[in-house]
Structure formats: structure tokens, C-alpha cells
Amino acid sequence: VYSRTNQHLSVDELDSRRTRASLLLMDELEMDAVLVTTPLIIAIFVAGLCQFLVGYNTGVMNSPSSVVFSGHSTLEWSIA
């Protein structure tokens, strides 16, 4: 409004616009809360768990500890 009429907005108009903007923001935040569902949380948990299992299984299959780490216990290499 200022650029067209070279006048500032009245206090009532400013309050009205702030109220409308805050209502739009609250509606948007409420919509985001609906998008996080139980199946989505379960899917994210399972996907993350699978990554840990893949890493563990790779480490177990490629464990040449008797050749590379001779003379050290598993506990020592776990701490190191």
C-alpha cells in the first residue's frame, strides 16, 4: 500500500494483516503435524535399523582378526 499511495498503513490495518498472517502460519504448522504418521515413523525406524544390521554383518564377514590383529584380544580392538 505504501508504494502506491505513499502513505503508511493504519494501526488497524497492520493488526489485521498480522492476525491474518499468524492464522495462516498456525494452519501451516497444524498441517505439518498431520503429515507425521505412525507408519512413517515405523518405516524410518526400520530403515535406520537395517543400516546398522548391514554394517554389523559386513564387519562379521570381513573379520580377518587371526591374520591382521594377532596377539590382541577382541576387547582391546573394540576399545581402540
Secondary structure, DSSP 8 states (H G I E B T S, - for coil): -HHHHS----HHHHHHHHHHHHHHHHHHHHHHHHH--HHHHHHHHHHHHHHHHHHHHHHHHT--HHHHSTT--HHHHHH-
